[in-house]
Amino acid sequence: MEKSGENTGKPSGEKRQGGEVIEGSKALGPEIWATVREEIKGRMGKAEFEKWIAPLKFVAEVDNCVLILARTKFDLDRVDAEYRRAITTVWKRIDAQRRSVKLQCWEAA
């Protein structure tokens, strides 16, 4: 494990071990979202991932909550029913700040 302050090419305060952000990290939401997507991608087929997870967009971090948008209400309903648990479980395990995840439809945003 690297020591804080070493020049590792990573943002200050960020530490990684085994691909996961560890306690004390100040990782940004978009970086965590990319990690969450990669982990979920490994759990499902390529076509399923490309249809439902890949189109989701990280758009904001507000009041200890991150906002992920789906393209349409139909997409949101499917992601909410089939993938919300996986998304939030992986997010909470990786995010040292324990931000909540909110899924919303782009059309309604």
Long-range contacts (C-beta under 8 A, 24 or more apart in sequence): 20-93, 20-94, 21-94, 21-95, 21-96, 22-96, 23-96, 24-96, 25-96, 26-96, 26-97, 27-94, 27-95, 27-96, 28-61, 29-58, 29-61, 29-66, 29-99, 30-58, 32-66, 32-91, 32-94, 32-95, 33-58, 33-66, 33-68, 33-91, 35-94, 36-87, 36-90, 36-91, 36-94, 39-90, 40-83, 40-86, 40-87, 40-90, 43-86, 52-78, 52-79, 52-82, 52-83, 53-79, 53-83, 56-103, 57-106, 59-109, 61-99, 64-97, 64-98, 64-99, 64-100, 65-99, 65-100, 65-101, 65-102, 66-91, 66-99, 66-100, 66-101, 66-102, 67-102, 67-104, 67-109, 68-101, 68-102, 68-103, 68-104, 69-103, 69-104, 69-105, 69-106, 69-109, 70-103, 70-104, 70-105, 70-106, 71-105, 71-106, 71-107, 72-105, 72-106, 72-107, 73-105, 73-107, 73-108, 75-105, 76-103, 76-104, 76-105, 79-103
